[in-house]
């Protein structure tokens, strides 16, 4: 009886140690006639993503004319294995966002891979995964972060040379007329720096 129980426990541990969750996304609707697909292989669902932990392998590959090639292979953390497509550099081509973490207030962060149509390649934006709830504001060519916390706040960023840079401007983001005024002032400061 003890031996059977011990054997069963060992088998369960072995299976869990090698269990993987794989998410596959065909990108034909986004990158027409490019044969691009995304595979996110999660090898550890127990980690929380803090302290630079990794739990997944991201593979962006391409199959053209019967030839397979890997465009990106990256070790990342992804809490819910969600892949999204949004334009973050105003080139009118959607880029790849892979969900990173979700904090206590459900503020999500993402890994961002910008698509370069000229070179048919993707470049990871360093530091982007530190920006909570990012959205791209095409009018001002900036990234806005709207954070839910005890006092909601917003911050502003730009991408330059595949790195995320902060404008070091934070404002209250509670929907009040005061926060709307702070937003307009923040935009003026950002435009003055460009």
Secondary structure, DSSP 8 states (H G I E B T S, - for coil): -HHHHHHHHHHHHHHHHH--EEEEEE-TTTSTTS-EEEEEEE--SS--S-TT---EEEEEEEEETTEEEEEEEEEE--SS--EEEE-SSSSSS-EEEEEEEE-TT--EEEEEEEEETTTTEEEE-BTGGGSTTEEEETTTTEEEEEE-SSS-EEEEEEEETTEEEEEEEEEE-SSSHHHHHHHHHHHHHHHHH-
